[in-house]
Amino acid sequence: MLQAFIITLREGAEAALLAGIALTYLTKDRPRQFAQIRRRRAGRAGCAGPNGDRRRMGPEMPELRVALTDLAVGEAATIDHISLPPGDQQFLMRIGFVPGVQVRFSRRAPLGDPSVYSVDGTEIALRAETASHIMVRRGSLSPLGDLP
Amino acid sequence: MSCHATEPLIATRGEVPENPNREIRTVALIGPPNSGKSTLFNRLTRLRQKVGNYPGVTVEQRVGLLAGKGHEIRIIDLPGVYSLTPYSDDERVAVDVLTGRMDGLPRPDAVLLVLDVTHLSRQLVLAAPVIALGLPTLVLLNMADVFAKGGGSLDVLKLAAELGAPVAMVSATQGTGLDVVDRFLRQNHNRRPDAALLPVLQDLPQSRKWASQVGRRIDYQQHLPSAWSGRLDDIFLHKLWGPLIFVVVVGAVFQTVFGLGQPMSTAFQDLLTKLGQQAAPLVPDGLVRSLLLDGLWKGVSSVLVFLPQILLLFFFIGVLEDSGYLARAALIADRTMRSVGLNGKAFIPLLSAYACAVPAIMATRTIENKRDRIATILVAPFMTCSARLPIYTLLIAAFIPNRPVVGVLLGSRACAMLSLYVLGFLAAIVTAKILKSSVLKSSAAPFVLELPEYRWPTWQSIGLRLLDRAKVFLRQAGTYILAVSLLVWVLTHLPLHDGHAPQLEQSAIAYLGHGIEPLIRPLGFNWKIGVGLLTSVIAREVIVGTLGTIYGTDPATHSMTLQNALRQDLTFAGAMALLVFFAFAMQCTSTLAVVRRETNGWKWPVVQFAYMTIVAYAAAFAVNQVLSTLLK
């Protein structure tokens, strides 16, 4: 019993060490995090007026139809259409990927492929094979304006 | 959307209620997936519906009684739906119940519509068709606590006016605001919601636009998700740390289940043995004492000792599931799932198959594609369920010396256990690959995985789950295992010679065991294991009870623990072969029954049973032959 307890204790220490290293990494990363949150707040405040988004996207970004997978991490865009069979289209719409709604590419999974997108305040992971069929408009205004 | 699916809406919209003043007797809980219906259901009924922090936990309707005072009101908990046009089997269940077409359930008199207020603009889409059903409806905006903390706000009165139905902010996890449900249900509902106000749009972008407009009119301010979730994901989904933490978490769970669980089990076993010895003088010596102590008590207690380990495992699964980490693990594991062509949605059912294949097979209802669903059902029993734990733990503790493998982090026993889990997983993957590239070929459905915000797991939720698991385990021990132990004991005492039991080798059970011995001899099993294999067709853990009874009645091994008795009676190669046999074999009547029910026929369960038994036999044969040649 005692031996098992000590083993678990040492394992806990090991885990704490890991968490510590990870936290160090985070602290190093924090300025970017805060900047993102500030930007998000700014975006929310600007939601009522049409200028909020344009300011965020910058004028240098032309309105372009690209696939969801072409976005950069952290970039937001408006869903234009989904070029998949009707069944799949319906399925994706039901979980939030509705044309006209804003979507943001939030992160890649560790092994590269499924990517996480933020739509309607929910984080949803899609594989590239699916996301590449969701077409978005870069730098345009969302008529529904729902980005968190 | 197809016209066919919209029929129930049209049929019920204009319907005049037969008795508008009728008391409410049945009420249905409906809402989108992961909006917290089951948590609310548990709150309202004080029942223990399984809840989890990911969509698709409820796949069947559950009925409970409203807890507390007054007359009885039935509450039906439904699977989550995004719309009333059903796409998958679990959504069809919800729609059928709501429209009164489910056998054995009356049409609900009222509806509680549960919406996650933190994602209101998406969830509001469901409100229009539900309220348009014309039943008295109370809209519950759940997760109000999270919403308020994140700075979200909205005008509840304006929303009620928009929807033509009462609206209340509640928190199912905190239990706040729920008195409104009681008040609502005890009211007389003369006035039905005015469905004409609401656009029941069949076009999703259109209804989504409507929802956004409503959101603007009610001054909906979305809450800011706590920065913690994102920050934690920066670690857990980090390129390097993510997979590393995944491996460490899995390893730590196994090490603790073994490192901490084993001594707990041993202590529990000592206690049970002592109890048996204490009770011995109370019963007259002879056949009765032998029946009660050697037969029943040894059989049942040899299975009971694994309770601590099973509870430990479930504790960890519960924490991972409730916190939201499991969804992240699914994301990391998706690469593997895809390489075998399995639907991404198969991950959650397969993961819950680690606990038990029965709920896992029911959870496959969330998979829309029929072929994908059958493939997932067929591979689920390969995942190492908790019923395998007793025989695994028993044999590993008996035959594998405890040595460190990766320093103190991972011992050889935990390592062996982990390999068995990996073995089951590999079998599932290979089988899936074979199925998907032959009989069950289909185009891949889009993979979608929602990553919920991290939440602290609550002691209540995990405690209830452990209690449930313990109950199931004890019920098994009290029924199947008790009955089989009784049968085995009787067979060891037949045929009677002048009122005395025969030598074990001359008993009916030995006759039975020797009958199948030629078949299992090449696997390195003796006839006692053979009897265990026969009885364990009922359920896997029964073999431990059977062996406990057989070795307990045998005078040669009577005073030994089951571990020591096995070590004396079985070769190392035979023991390893037995482990592998259990990793692959389909020994569970409940699973076969549920597969038959879910696939509507005997074809798939028969195929599954035959396939798994053949694989198990071949693998055990190979392991025994190879190991016994190597160790010669």
Interface residues (C-beta under 8 A of the other chain):
Chain A: M1 Q3 A4 F5 I7 T8 R10 E11 E14 A15 L18 A22 Y25 L26 D29 Q33 I37 R40 R41 R44 L84 G87 D88 Q90 F91 L92 M93 R94 I95 G96 V98 P99 G100 V101 S106 R107 A109 P110 L111 D113 P114 V116 D120 G121 T122 E123 I124 A125 L126 R127 E129 T130 P143 L144 G145 D146 P148
Chain B: M1 Y82 S83 Y87 T118 H119 S121 R122 L204 P205 R208 K209 S212 G215 Q221 Q222 H223 L224 P225 A227 G230 R231 D233 D234 I235 L237 H238 K239 L240 W241 G242 P243 L244 I245 V248 A252 Q255 T256 G259 L260 Q262 P263 M264 A267 L331 I332 D334 R335 R338 G344 E368 V408 L409 G411 A444 A445 P446 F447 V448 L449 E450 L451
